[in-house]
């Protein structure tokens, strides 16, 4: 059974908390805000994408749309689209 959108977002937030060493950063970022605007560096985004591959059991396609990488919301939407 596929995860719910809320469950996927929560798991992504958990990964971000691990990467940033705690919940304080994650608690200040809304699901729809650009991760770049929230202060996530390119290096940290790559680390998040690798962690998501391990967490959700998939590999990112080379042709993934940049919009899919924009926010927690868009990342969750991409994961859910792969589960369909």
N, C-alpha and C positions, 0 to 999 in steps of 0.2 A: 504494500500500500504506500503510495507516495506521501511524502511529508506535506504538512500544511504550510502555507506561506509564512505564517507566524513562527512555526517551528524552524524553518530554514533561516529566517532572519535572526532568530535567537542563536542558532548555531554559528552563523557568521559573526554575530556580536561576540560570541565566546572566543572565536578565533582571533578577532581584533583585540580582545582583552588579553589573550595570551601573548600576542605580539607586542602590545604596549605595556605589559606588566601589570595589568589590573583593570578594574572597571571604571576608573575615574574618567578616562578619555571617552570610552564607549557610551557612558551615561549622558554625555553632552552632545552626542551626534544623533540627529534624527535620521530615520530610515531613508528619507528622500533627498538629503543634502549631498552635494558632491563630496566625495571623500577627499579630493584634492583641496577643495575649499576648507574642509575640516582640518587640514594639515597633514594628511597622509602623504608621505613622500613616495616617489616612484619605487624606491627600494622596498618600502614597507608594503606597497600595493602588490609588487611581485611576490613578496613573502606570503601575503594573504592569499593570492591566487594559487600558489603551490600548496599552502595549507588546505585550501578548499578542495583541491584535487584529492588529497589524502582523506579529508573528512567525508566527502560526498562520493568518492569513487569514480571520478571521470577525469579526462584530460581536456584542457582547453584547446579548441581548434585554432589554427593559425589565422583563420578568417573571422574570428569572433568580432562582432560590431563593438566599437569603442563605447557606445552608449550602454552596453551590458555591464561595463566595468565602472560605471559612474558612481553608484551609490549602493548602500546595503539593499535597498529596494530592488534596484536593477540586477544586482548580483543574485538575489533570491529568485527573481523572475527567470533568470537564465537557468539556474539549477532546476527549478520546477519544470521548465520547458524540456529539459533533458530527461525528466522522469516520466514524461507523457508517453 
